[in-house]
Amino acid sequence: MNWLSAAASAAIGLCSGCVTGLMGASGVLIVVPALTMALGLPVHAAIGTSLAVDVIASLIVTYIYYRRGNVDVRSGVWLAFGAVLGAQFGSMLAAYMPEFELGGGFGFFLIISGVGLWREDVRRRLRLFSGASASSSVSDEGRINVRMRQAAASLAIGFLIGVVSGVFGAGGGVMFLLVLIFLLKYPVHRAIGTSTLIMALTALSGTLGYAMNGDVNFLAAVIVGAGTVAGGRIGAVYANRAPEERLAKIIGALFVFLGVMMIAEQII
C-alpha cells in the first residue's frame, strides 16, 4: 500500500467514524464502496475489513458515551447476543428474497423513520422521556423478576433485529437505534451509546467469521481504523453535547439521505 492509498484509507475511516459517533450506526455504507474503489479490494474482503473497522470505531464511541452515562450495558449485551443468533437465521432467509425488495424496502423504512424523527410529537416525547425518572420502590425479589423479564425481552428483540439485519445485510446499527428510540423509548443519546455497544459485539462476531475465511485486510483495517478513532471522537463528542431535539433532527436527515441512496442504488 502506497502513501496515497494510506491517506485515502485514513480519510475513509474519518468519515466512517463520524457517522458511528454521531448516530451509533455502522459506517459500512461508506467503507465498503470506498475500499473497493480506492484500494481495489474484492467485495468480500471489503466487507470483512469494514466489520473490523466497525469494531474499532464502535468501541471508541461506546467508551465516550459510557463515560457520560449513556450506555445501557445490561440490555445491550442481551440484545447483541440475540442479534448474533438472529443474523444467522436472517442470512439464510435473504437467499430466497429478491435483491430489489431487500434494498428498496429498507430504504423506504429509513425514510419513514427519518421523517418520524423530525415530527414535533416525536421530539416532544423524547423531551418528556429524557426528563423522566424511574421509580425504585420495588422489592429485591421484584427487581430480580423485572431483570429476568427485561433480559428475556432484550434477547427476543435482539433476535428479531438480527433476523432483519441478516436479511437486509448492512444496517444492524441503524435497526438497533430505531428500535431503542421508537420501541423501547430510549432518549436519543442513550440509544446511540447502547447501539454502538451492540454493534461492537455483533461486528466482532462477523469479523471473526470473515477472518477465518481470509477475507480481512488487516493493514487496511488498522489504517482505516486509525481514521475512525479520530472521526468517532469528533462525532461522539458533538452528539453528547447536542440537545436531544437537534440530534434527533440530524439523525432523521441522515436516515432520509441513506434511504434515498439505497433506493437509488437498487434502481440504477
C-alpha positions as CSV (number, residue, x, y, z in Angstrom):
1,M,0.0,0.0,0.0
2,N,1.5,3.4,-1.1
3,W,1.2,6.6,0.9
4,L,-1.7,7.9,-1.3
5,S,-3.8,4.7,-0.6
6,A,-2.9,5.0,3.1
7,A,-4.1,8.6,3.1
8,A,-7.3,7.7,1.3
9,S,-7.9,4.9,3.8
10,A,-7.4,7.2,6.8
11,A,-9.9,9.7,5.2
12,I,-12.4,6.9,4.7
13,G,-12.0,6.0,8.4
14,L,-12.5,9.6,9.4
15,C,-15.8,9.8,7.6
16,S,-17.0,6.4,8.8
17,G,-16.0,7.3,12.4
18,C,-18.0,10.5,12.3
19,V,-21.1,8.5,11.2
20,T,-20.7,6.0,14.0
21,G,-20.1,8.6,16.7
22,L,-23.0,10.8,15.6
23,M,-25.7,8.2,15.2
24,G,-24.4,4.9,16.5
25,A,-24.6,3.2,13.1
26,S,-22.2,1.2,11.1
27,G,-20.1,3.0,8.5
28,V,-20.3,0.1,6.1
29,L,-22.2,2.1,3.5
30,I,-19.1,4.4,3.3
31,V,-16.3,1.9,3.9
32,V,-17.2,-1.0,1.6
33,P,-17.7,1.1,-1.6
34,A,-14.6,3.2,-0.8
35,L,-12.4,0.2,-0.2
36,T,-13.5,-1.5,-3.4
37,M,-13.0,1.7,-5.4
38,A,-9.9,3.3,-3.7
39,L,-8.0,0.1,-2.8
40,G,-9.4,-2.3,-5.3
41,L,-10.3,-4.9,-2.6
42,P,-12.7,-7.7,-3.5
43,V,-16.2,-7.2,-2.1
44,H,-15.9,-10.0,0.4
45,A,-12.6,-8.6,1.7
46,A,-14.0,-5.1,1.8
47,I,-17.0,-6.3,3.9
48,G,-14.7,-8.2,6.3
49,T,-12.4,-5.3,6.6
50,S,-15.4,-3.0,7.2
51,L,-16.6,-5.2,10.0
52,A,-13.1,-5.0,11.6
53,V,-13.2,-1.2,11.3
54,D,-16.7,-1.2,12.9
55,V,-15.2,-3.0,16.0
56,I,-12.6,-0.3,16.4
57,A,-14.9,2.6,15.8
58,S,-17.8,1.3,17.9
59,L,-15.5,0.5,20.9
60,I,-14.1,4.1,20.9
61,V,-17.5,5.6,20.6
62,T,-19.1,3.3,23.2
63,Y,-16.4,4.4,25.7
64,I,-17.1,8.1,25.1
65,Y,-20.9,7.5,25.6
66,Y,-20.3,5.3,28.6
67,R,-18.3,8.0,30.4
68,R,-21.3,10.2,30.1
69,G,-23.7,7.5,31.4
70,N,-25.3,7.0,28.0
71,V,-24.8,3.2,27.7
72,D,-27.2,0.5,29.0
73,V,-24.7,-2.3,29.3
74,R,-27.1,-5.0,30.6
75,S,-29.7,-4.6,27.9
76,G,-27.0,-4.0,25.2
77,V,-25.3,-7.3,25.9
78,W,-28.5,-9.3,25.8
79,L,-29.7,-7.5,22.6
80,A,-26.3,-8.2,21.0
81,F,-26.4,-11.9,21.9
82,G,-29.9,-12.3,20.4
83,A,-28.8,-10.4,17.3
84,V,-25.8,-12.7,16.7
85,L,-28.2,-15.7,16.7
86,G,-30.9,-14.0,14.6
87,A,-28.4,-12.7,12.0
88,Q,-27.5,-16.3,11.1
89,F,-31.2,-17.2,10.5
90,G,-31.8,-13.9,8.6
91,S,-28.9,-14.5,6.2
92,M,-30.5,-17.8,5.2
93,L,-33.8,-16.1,4.6
94,A,-32.2,-13.5,2.4
95,A,-31.2,-16.1,-0.2
96,Y,-34.9,-16.5,-1.0
97,M,-35.7,-12.8,-1.3
98,P,-35.2,-10.6,-4.5
99,E,-32.4,-8.1,-4.0
100,F,-34.5,-5.0,-5.1
101,E,-37.2,-5.8,-2.5
102,L,-34.5,-6.0,0.2
103,G,-32.6,-2.8,-0.6
104,G,-35.7,-0.8,-1.6
105,G,-37.8,-1.9,1.3
106,F,-35.1,-1.0,3.8
107,G,-34.6,2.3,2.0
108,F,-38.3,3.3,2.4
109,F,-38.1,2.2,6.0
110,L,-35.2,4.5,6.7
111,I,-37.0,7.4,5.0
112,I,-40.2,6.9,7.0
113,S,-38.1,6.7,10.3
114,G,-36.2,9.8,9.4
115,V,-39.3,11.8,8.8
116,G,-40.7,10.5,12.1
117,L,-37.7,11.9,14.0
118,W,-38.5,15.4,12.5
119,R,-42.1,15.3,13.7
120,E,-42.9,17.6,16.6
121,D,-44.8,14.9,18.6
122,V,-41.8,12.6,18.4
123,R,-39.4,15.3,19.6
124,R,-41.9,16.2,22.4
125,R,-42.0,12.6,23.5
126,L,-38.2,12.5,23.6
127,R,-38.1,15.6,25.8
128,L,-40.6,14.1,28.2
129,F,-38.8,10.8,28.4
130,S,-35.3,12.3,28.9
131,G,-36.7,14.3,31.8
132,A,-38.5,11.4,33.5
133,S,-37.1,9.4,36.4
134,A,-37.7,5.8,37.1
135,S,-39.3,4.6,40.3
136,S,-37.3,2.4,42.6
137,S,-40.0,1.3,45.1
138,V,-40.0,-2.4,44.3
139,S,-38.7,-5.3,46.4
140,D,-35.4,-7.1,45.8
141,E,-37.4,-10.2,44.5
142,G,-39.4,-7.9,42.3
143,R,-36.3,-6.4,40.9
144,I,-34.9,-9.8,40.0
145,N,-38.1,-10.8,38.2
146,V,-38.1,-7.5,36.3
147,R,-34.5,-8.0,35.3
148,M,-35.2,-11.5,34.1
149,R,-38.1,-10.3,32.0
150,Q,-36.0,-7.5,30.7
151,A,-33.2,-9.9,29.8
152,A,-35.7,-12.2,28.0
153,A,-37.3,-9.3,26.2
154,S,-33.9,-7.9,25.1
155,L,-32.8,-11.4,23.9
156,A,-36.1,-11.8,21.9
157,I,-35.9,-8.2,20.4
158,G,-32.2,-8.7,19.6
159,F,-33.0,-12.0,17.8
160,L,-35.7,-10.3,15.7
161,I,-33.5,-7.4,14.8
162,G,-30.7,-9.8,14.0
163,V,-33.0,-11.6,11.6
164,V,-33.9,-8.3,9.9
165,S,-30.2,-7.3,9.8
166,G,-29.3,-10.7,8.3
167,V,-32.0,-10.3,5.7
168,F,-31.1,-6.7,4.8
169,G,-27.3,-7.2,5.1
170,A,-25.8,-4.0,6.5
171,G,-27.9,-1.9,8.8
172,G,-27.8,-3.6,12.2
173,G,-26.7,-0.5,14.0
174,V,-29.4,1.5,12.3
175,M,-32.0,-1.1,13.2
176,F,-31.0,-1.2,16.8
177,L,-31.0,2.6,17.0
178,L,-34.6,2.7,15.6
179,V,-35.9,0.1,18.0
180,L,-34.2,1.7,21.0
181,I,-35.8,5.1,20.2
182,F,-39.2,4.2,18.9
183,L,-40.0,0.8,20.6
184,L,-38.0,0.8,23.8
185,K,-38.4,4.7,24.1
186,Y,-34.7,5.4,25.0
187,P,-33.5,9.0,25.0
188,V,-31.5,9.7,21.8
189,H,-28.1,9.9,23.5
190,R,-28.6,6.7,25.5
191,A,-30.0,4.9,22.4
192,I,-26.8,5.8,20.4
193,G,-24.5,4.8,23.1
194,T,-26.2,1.4,23.6
195,S,-26.4,0.9,19.8
196,T,-22.7,1.3,19.5
197,L,-22.1,-1.3,22.2
198,I,-24.3,-3.8,20.5
199,M,-22.6,-3.0,17.1
200,A,-19.1,-3.6,18.7
201,L,-20.2,-7.1,19.8
202,T,-22.0,-8.1,16.6
203,A,-19.3,-6.7,14.4
204,L,-16.7,-8.7,16.3
205,S,-18.6,-11.9,15.7
206,G,-18.8,-11.1,12.0
207,T,-15.1,-10.1,11.8
208,L,-14.1,-13.5,13.2
209,G,-16.2,-15.3,10.6
210,Y,-14.6,-13.3,7.7
211,A,-11.1,-13.6,9.2
212,M,-11.3,-17.4,9.3
213,N,-12.0,-17.3,5.5
214,G,-9.1,-14.9,4.9
215,D,-11.4,-12.0,4.0
216,V,-10.0,-9.3,6.3
217,N,-7.2,-7.0,5.1
218,F,-5.7,-6.2,8.5
219,L,-3.3,-3.5,7.2
220,A,-6.2,-1.6,5.7
221,A,-8.3,-2.2,8.8
222,V,-5.6,-0.7,11.0
223,I,-5.2,2.4,8.8
224,V,-8.9,2.9,8.3
225,G,-9.4,2.2,12.0
226,A,-7.0,4.9,12.9
227,G,-9.2,7.4,11.0
228,T,-12.3,6.1,12.7
229,V,-10.7,6.8,16.1
230,A,-10.5,10.5,15.3
231,G,-13.8,10.6,13.4
232,G,-15.6,8.7,16.2
233,R,-14.3,11.0,18.9
234,I,-15.4,14.1,16.8
235,G,-18.9,12.7,16.2
236,A,-19.4,11.3,19.7
237,V,-18.3,14.4,21.5
238,Y,-20.6,16.6,19.3
239,A,-23.5,14.2,19.7
240,N,-23.2,14.1,23.5
241,R,-23.2,17.9,23.7
242,A,-26.0,18.5,21.3
243,P,-29.6,18.9,22.6
244,E,-31.9,15.9,22.1
245,E,-34.1,17.7,19.6
246,R,-31.2,18.8,17.4
247,L,-29.6,15.4,17.5
248,A,-32.9,13.7,16.6
249,K,-33.3,16.0,13.6
250,I,-29.7,15.4,12.4
251,I,-30.2,11.6,12.6
252,G,-33.5,12.0,10.9
253,A,-31.9,13.8,8.0
254,L,-29.1,11.2,7.7
255,F,-31.8,8.4,7.7
256,V,-33.6,10.1,4.8
257,F,-30.3,10.5,2.9
258,L,-29.3,6.9,3.4
259,G,-32.8,5.7,2.5
260,V,-32.7,7.7,-0.8
261,M,-29.2,6.4,-1.6
262,M,-30.3,2.7,-1.0
263,I,-33.3,3.1,-3.3
264,A,-31.3,4.9,-6.0
265,E,-28.7,2.1,-5.8
266,Q,-31.3,-0.5,-6.5
267,I,-32.9,1.4,-9.4
268,I,-29.6,2.3,-11.1
